[in-house]
Amino acid sequence: MQESSLEQYRQFLKDSVRKTIDFSRTDQSRGVPPPPIQKPYSSEAERIDLVPPHEFGRLPGADLLSSISNRHSRRQFSRSPLALEELSFLLWATQGVREQSAGHVLRNVPSAGNRHALETYLCALNVQGLDRGFYRYLPLEHQLVVEYRDDRAAEKIARAAFQQNWMSDAAAVFVWSAIPYRTEWRYSLAAHKVILLDAGHVCQNLYLACEAIRAGTCAVAAYDQELMDQLLKLDGKDEFVMYLAPVGRIG
């Protein structure tokens, strides 16, 4: 890639775009109602209750210093399954809600303007109480909604990740999609940089939460965009995959 092209793409990392935005003309400033803070689901959709946060005290746990000190990317997992309680904790730690009132929701991760453009999908491969297949986390209800069951889920997600077959050994694969308009509604073109920053906050919480329960994860940004979007039945325009993290028990 030519140096001029590199310099052009580097501008995305800067805040220079803010100078060109008339924030008085964003949808928020024009009085357009905000988009839903959670992707809607059918009233007929099958939902699975997760273990509530007040029961997480039964997990072994680890102090924050140990979690930070031990954190590293792990690509080898044992065949032991994750318990539903452990999965519930990981979902809550990464996108869970700690407080909500009318029009106001506080989660366990920061987000620019509290907009939270990410949705959490789960490819369940070896989780007690869950069939193999694809699910979506509902942070407001602290539930999973069943997208579809699939005995070949491990093979399919590895193929959509450029045949990174080690992912098939995970107990579950976290897949984060972005719905950009949630943040664009407030920040217009300035939204796109901060959505990526938000994804980093979420994945780091997953790393630390995994260490606390003697599990491991590895952030993955290499995948076939079209295949991964198709796998989750996303339109690839208003919602698309942007980050993955397989999770499994460590030996």
N, C-alpha and C positions, 0 to 999 in steps of 0.2 A: 504494500500500500504506500502511495506517495506521501511525503511528509505533509503536503498541503491538505491531503485528505485526513491524515491523523489529527492535524490541528483543528480541522473542521469538526470532527467528531468529539474532540476534547471539549468543545464549547458546551456540550451537553452536561458536563460535570460541573460547570460553573453556574453562577446565579445571574448571568448576563441577560437571560431571557426575560427576567422580571422587568427590565427597563422598557421592553416593548409591549407590555401588557397594560391595558386599561382595566384596572380591577373594578371600576364602576360599571363595567359592562359584562361581568361574569354573571352566570345564571343566578347565583346567590344574590348578587347586588340588584339584579333585575326583578327579584321577587319570585323566581321560579321555585316551586316546592322542591326540597331535597330528595334525592333518590333514596330508596329503602336502604337501611344500614345492614340488612341481611337479605340475601337472595331469596325470593319467595319460593314456596314449595306447595305442591298440591295438597289439599285437605285430605285426599285419599292416599297420599304417599305413606309408605310404611316407615315408621320411626322407631328408633331403639333408644331407650333410656340409658344414660351413662351414670356412673357412680358420682354422686354429688360431692362437691369440694369439702364439705365438713367431715367426710369420711376418709380423706386422704391421709389423716394422721396415722392410719394403720400401715402405710407404706414405710419401708426402711428409712428413707431419707438420707440426706448428707448435708453437711454444712456448706455454706456458699464458698468458702475458701477452698475446700476440697474439690467442689464441682469445677471451679475455675482452674485450679491447678491440674486436674486430671483431664480436662477437656481436650480432645483431639478428634480428628476425623477417623471414623472406624468403618472399614469395609468388609470385615469378617464377623459373622454372627453365628451363635450357636443355634441348635434346632429347637431350643426351648421356646414355647410360645410366650407372648405377652398376655398378662391378665387384663381383663376388661377394665379393672380399676386402674391399672398402670396407664393404659391407653387414655382413659378418661382424664387422668392427671396431665398427660402430655398435651392433650387437646386444650384443656383449660389453661395450662401454662403458656400456650402460644397464642391463643385467640379468645380465651375465656373472658366472661364478663364478671366484674367484681361489684358493679353498682349500676342500676338503671332506673331512670324515672322518665317522665314524659319528655321525649325528644332529647334525652341525655343518657349516654351510655359510656361507662368507663371500663376499659379492658385491662388486661395484664401486660400489654405491650403498648408503647407509645406510637402515635400516628400523627402525621401532619394535620393540624386542624381537627383532630379526632375524627377523621373521615374514614379510615380503615377500608381501603379499597380491595383488600384481599379476601378471598374465599378459600377455605381449607377443604380439600378433597382427600380421601383416604383410600388407598388400595390395600385392603386387608388380605394378608396371606397366611398368617399364623397367629391369630388372636383368639383367645378363648371366648366362646360364645358368639363369634361372628363367622358367617360363611365367607368363603373367598369371594371377592368382588369389590365393587366400588361404592363408596359412601361419601356423604358430605356432612360436615360438622355444622350444627345449628347452635351458634354461641348463645343466642338469647334464651333458648330452651335447654341448652346443654344436652343435646340429643344428636344422634346420627340419623340422617334420612338415607334410606337405601336408594342408590342410583340404579344399580343392577348387580346381580350375582354372576360370577363367571369363574369357572374352575380353571380357566387358562389365564387368569389375571397376571400371574407371575411372568409368564412367557410374553404376554402382550406389553406389559409396562417396561420390561427389559428391552424389547425390540424398539419401543418408542423412545428409549433413551440411548439410541445408537448401540444396541446390543451390549450394554453394560450388565452382563449376566450375573454379576455378584449381587445386584439388587434383588434378584429372585430369592436369595436366601434370607432376606429381611422378614421380620414379622409383619411389618406394615410400611407403606411408603406414603409419606405426607406429600401432597401435591398442592401447591398454592397457585391459584389463578388470580388475575387482576380484573376488576371491573373499573376501568379508569374513570368513568364519569363521576363516580362518587367523590373523587378528589378534584376532577376538572370542574365540577359544579362550583367549587369555591375558588380554585386557583388557576383555572384555564391552563395555558401551556406550561406554567410552573409546576403543574401537578406531577409530571412524568418523572422528574428526578426524585421527588420525595416519595413516590410510590416504591421506587427501588430501595430507598433508605428504609422504608417501613418493612420491606421484606427481610432486610438484614436484621432488624430488631426481632422479628418473629423467629427467624431461624436460630439466632443466638440463644433465645429462650429455650428452644427445643434442645440445643446442645447441652445446656446446663441442667435442664429437667431430666434429660436422659441419664446424665452422670449421677443424678440424685437417686435413681432407681436401678443403678447398675446395668443400664442399657447404653447403646451407642448409636450415633448417627453420622451421616456424611452429607454435607450440602452438595447438590448436583445442579449445575446450570447448563449442562450439555445434553440436549435432547432434540428430537425432530419435532419442530413446532406443530406442523400439520398433523402428524400422527398422534401426538400427545393431546392436542385439542379434540381430535376425533374420538380418542379413547374416552374422554370425559364428556363427549357430546356437547362441546362448546362451539359457539359460532365463529371464534377466531377473530372477531372484530370488536364487539362490545364486551367480550370476556374471553380471556386466553390464558394458558398456562405460562408461568414465568419462573418457577423455582420448584425443586424437588428435594426430598430428604428421606432416604430409607432409614428405618429404625429397627433394631433387633437386640436381642439379649446378647451380652458379651460373655465369653467363656470365663 
